[in-house]
Amino acid sequence: MILDGKKLADEIKASVKKEISSKKLVPGLATILVGNDPASELYVHLKVKSCFEVGIKGELHHLPANATEAEVISKIQAHNSNPNIHGILVQLPLPKHLNTANILNSIDPRKDVDGLHSNSMGEIVKGNEKLASCTPKAVIALLEKYKIEIEGKEVVVIGRSIEVGKPLALMLINRGATVTVCHSKTKNVSAHTKKADIIISCTGVPGIVKGEMIKEGIVVIDVGISKVKGEIKGDVETDSVMKKAAYISPVPGGVGPVTVAMLLKNTVNACVSNS
């Protein structure tokens, strides 16, 4: 079965729009883009468009690629003190000369709708996921939508980024899964994936998950995205994996749309908490 992320995203957006209307909220989301990365520009414009669709006031602040760390932090601090802005998102990746951790940690944790501040990570450890990272929340939402059991399952997460792999592992543990995290230093990834009930891959390495690495009836969530000869590819070698998997999320159309919907949901959560 294909896990349809677009359908779920539409349901979440409709729920967010209804909540904004019924509670008469005016949520504000400020997105900061540094530089001219084409993929990042596409993502932020999609996010701003999605804000407009549900009734969130979306602002885009575009800084030049040579902006200093102090300039980026100054822009964030202005939004920290603006009562009309409830969520702040810094589009990653940032140019290499900038310290990503310093910049993310300059966001007011109450407005950290991308869930990447150190405080937000710590809250996940405690089980508070109200402003948890959007992509991990999207993965969990997909599993729950299709009533895929997490508790007691062997789950392998491939990738250990702060955006996806690490927070996702914690959120799965919160739900009673036994979690193994594989990454670039793992000596034999197949030894772990062959025992898994659920595999979630978030590396951006096209085709890294192959049919020979998995058992029959498994659930495979593809979070990776990359371009190969102009074509968008995921981490999963779809043809070989589909022969064995019971459930698989596609790229595109799987986790991606739900991630944007979760950003909107986090923004409303922040607005309700801080109004």
C-alpha positions in Angstrom: 0.0 0.0 0.0 1.2 3.5 -0.9 1.2 6.0 2.0 -0.4 9.0 0.5 1.2 12.1 2.0 -0.7 14.6 -0.1 -4.0 13.3 1.1 -2.9 13.5 4.7 -1.4 17.0 4.3 -4.7 18.2 2.9 -6.6 16.8 5.9 -4.1 18.5 8.3 -4.3 21.8 6.4 -8.2 21.7 6.6 -8.0 21.1 10.3 -5.5 24.0 10.8 -7.7 26.3 8.8 -10.8 25.3 10.8 -8.9 25.9 14.1 -7.7 29.3 13.0 -11.2 30.3 12.0 -13.0 28.9 15.0 -10.6 30.5 17.5 -10.3 33.7 15.5 -6.5 33.4 15.5 -4.1 35.6 13.5 -0.9 33.4 13.5 2.3 34.9 12.1 5.2 33.0 10.6 8.5 34.6 9.6 10.7 32.6 7.3 14.4 33.7 6.9 16.2 32.6 3.8 19.9 33.3 3.5 21.5 33.1 0.0 20.1 31.9 -3.3 20.0 28.1 -3.2 17.3 27.2 -5.8 15.9 24.3 -3.8 15.6 26.4 -0.6 13.9 29.2 -2.6 11.4 26.8 -3.9 10.7 25.3 -0.4 10.2 28.7 1.3 7.8 29.9 -1.4 5.8 26.7 -1.1 5.7 27.3 2.7 4.5 31.0 2.3 1.9 29.9 -0.2 0.6 27.2 2.2 0.4 29.8 5.0 -1.8 32.0 2.9 -4.1 29.0 2.1 -4.9 28.3 5.8 -5.0 31.8 7.1 -1.5 32.2 8.6 0.3 35.5 7.9 3.5 34.3 6.2 6.5 36.6 5.9 9.6 35.9 3.9 12.8 37.7 4.7 15.6 37.1 2.1 19.1 37.9 3.2 22.2 37.9 0.8 24.5 34.9 0.8 27.3 36.9 2.3 25.2 38.0 5.3 27.1 37.8 8.6 26.0 35.7 11.6 25.3 38.9 13.5 23.0 40.2 10.7 21.0 36.9 10.7 20.7 36.8 14.5 19.6 40.5 14.5 16.8 39.7 12.1 15.8 36.7 14.3 15.8 38.9 17.4 13.5 41.4 15.8 11.0 38.6 15.2 11.5 37.3 18.8 10.2 40.6 20.1 7.4 41.0 17.6 4.1 40.0 19.2 2.5 39.5 15.8 5.0 36.8 14.9 4.4 33.4 16.6 6.7 31.2 14.6 10.3 31.7 13.2 11.8 29.4 10.6 15.4 29.6 9.3 15.6 27.7 6.1 18.4 25.2 6.1 21.1 24.6 4.8 22.7 28.0 5.7 25.8 29.2 3.8 29.0 27.4 5.1 30.4 30.5 6.8 27.5 30.7 9.2 27.3 28.8 12.5 24.0 26.9 12.2 23.7 26.0 15.9 24.3 29.5 17.1 21.7 30.9 14.7 19.0 28.3 15.5 19.6 28.8 19.3 19.0 32.5 18.9 15.3 31.8 18.1 12.9 32.2 21.1 12.1 28.6 21.9 8.4 29.5 22.2 8.6 30.5 18.5 10.8 27.6 17.3 8.2 26.0 15.0 10.9 24.0 13.2 11.8 22.3 16.5 15.6 22.7 16.0 16.5 24.9 19.1 18.4 22.9 21.8 15.4 23.5 24.1 13.0 22.0 21.6 15.2 18.9 21.3 15.3 18.6 25.1 11.5 18.8 25.3 11.2 15.8 22.9 13.4 13.8 25.4 10.8 14.6 28.1 7.9 13.6 25.8 6.7 17.2 24.9 6.4 17.2 21.1 4.2 20.3 20.7 6.9 22.1 18.7 8.9 19.0 17.6 10.7 18.9 14.3 8.3 19.0 11.4 9.6 16.1 9.3 9.7 13.6 12.2 6.2 14.7 13.1 5.2 14.1 9.5 6.6 10.5 9.6 4.7 9.7 12.9 1.5 11.2 11.4 1.8 9.0 8.3 2.3 5.9 10.4 -0.6 6.8 12.7 -2.9 7.7 9.7 -2.5 4.2 8.3 -2.8 2.6 11.8 0.7 1.1 11.6 1.7 -0.1 15.0 4.9 1.5 16.4 4.9 0.1 20.0 7.1 -2.9 20.4 8.3 -2.8 16.8 11.9 -3.0 15.6 12.6 0.3 13.8 15.7 1.3 11.9 16.3 4.9 11.2 19.0 5.5 8.5 20.4 9.0 9.1 21.4 11.0 12.2 20.7 14.7 11.3 19.4 17.1 13.8 16.5 17.9 11.4 15.3 14.3 11.1 17.2 11.3 12.3 17.9 12.2 15.9 14.6 13.8 16.8 12.7 11.0 15.0 14.6 8.3 16.9 13.5 10.0 20.2 9.9 10.3 19.1 9.8 6.6 18.1 11.2 5.7 21.5 8.5 7.8 23.1 6.0 5.5 21.4 7.6 2.3 22.6 9.6 1.3 19.6 13.0 -0.4 19.8 15.1 1.9 17.6 18.4 1.4 15.8 20.1 4.4 14.2 22.3 3.7 11.2 24.6 6.3 9.5 27.7 6.7 7.4 29.9 5.0 10.0 27.7 1.9 10.4 29.7 -1.1 9.2 26.9 -3.3 8.0 23.5 -1.5 7.5 21.9 -4.6 6.0 22.5 -6.6 9.2 20.2 -4.1 11.0 17.6 -3.5 8.2 17.0 -7.2 7.6 15.6 -7.5 11.2 13.5 -4.3 11.0 9.7 -4.1 11.0 9.9 -0.4 10.0 12.7 1.3 8.1 12.8 5.1 7.8 15.6 6.5 5.6 16.6 10.1 5.6 20.0 10.3 4.0 19.5 12.0 0.6 21.5 9.1 -1.0 19.4 7.9 -3.9 18.6 4.1 -3.9 20.5 3.4 -0.6 17.6 1.1 0.5 17.3 -1.9 -1.7 15.0 -4.9 -1.8 17.8 -7.3 -0.8 18.2 -5.4 2.5 14.7 -6.0 3.8 12.3 -8.7 4.9 8.8 -9.4 3.6 5.9 -7.3 4.9 8.0 -4.4 6.1 7.0 -0.7 6.3 9.4 1.6 4.5 9.2 5.4 4.9 11.3 7.3 2.4 12.3 10.8 3.7 15.3 11.3 1.4 15.2 13.6 -1.6 17.8 14.2 -4.3 18.0 15.0 -8.0 19.4 12.5 -10.5 19.6 13.8 -14.1 16.9 16.3 -13.4 14.6 13.7 -11.8 13.6 13.7 -8.1 14.6 10.5 -6.4 14.3 9.2 -2.8 16.5 7.0 -0.7 14.5 3.9 -1.6 15.1 1.7 -4.8 11.4 1.6 -5.4 11.1 -1.3 -7.8 12.9 -3.9 -5.7 11.5 -2.7 -2.4 7.9 -2.6 -3.5 8.1 -6.4 -4.2 8.6 -7.0 -0.5 7.1 -4.1 1.4 3.6 -4.0 2.8 3.6 -0.2 3.0 5.8 2.4 1.3 5.8 6.2 1.2 6.6 7.6 -2.2 9.0 10.4 -3.2 7.6 12.9 -4.1 4.2 12.8 -2.5 4.9 11.1 0.7 6.5 12.7 3.8 7.2 16.1 2.0 3.7 17.5 1.9 3.0 16.4 5.4 6.1 18.2 6.6 4.8 21.5 5.3 1.4 20.8 7.0 3.2 20.1 10.3 4.9 23.5 10.1 1.5 25.2 9.8 0.2 23.1 12.7 3.3 24.0 14.9 2.7 27.7 14.1 -0.9 27.5 15.3 0.3 25.6 18.4 2.8 28.4 19.1 0.1 31.0 18.5 -2.3 29.4 20.9 0.4 28.9 23.6 1.7 32.4 23.4 -1.4 34.5 22.8 
